[in-house]
Amino acid sequence: MRIYETEDPRLPGYLVALRAHQKVVNVSQQDIDQMQNLEIDIASRRWVSGHATLWGIAG
């Protein structure tokens, strides 16, 4: 299992999970890297889209 998260100093005590997915290991390393990069892209977009609103955590 892989979890991509962020800690924002504006949210002390919170860990924001941006993406979780099951790591696939029964494929080539190149495929693993490609799938991982796609998941990182999703997490990165979530980070960008939620940053201004603190991901809905703080009111």
Residue, then its C-alpha position, 0 to 999 in steps of 0.5 A: m500500500r502506498i499513501y501520498e500525504t502532506e503536512d501543512p504548517r497551517l494545519p498543525g496536528y493534521l496529516v492530509a492523505l492525498r492518495a492511497h493505492q495498492k502497489v502492484v509488484n508482479v510487473s516490470q520495474q518500468d511498469i511499476d514506475q509508470m503506475q507510481n508516477l500516475e498515482i503521484d500525478i493524481a496526488s499532486r493535482r489534489w495537493v494543488s486543488g486543495h491547498a488554498t482551501l486547506w483541503g476542507i479541514a479548517g473553516 
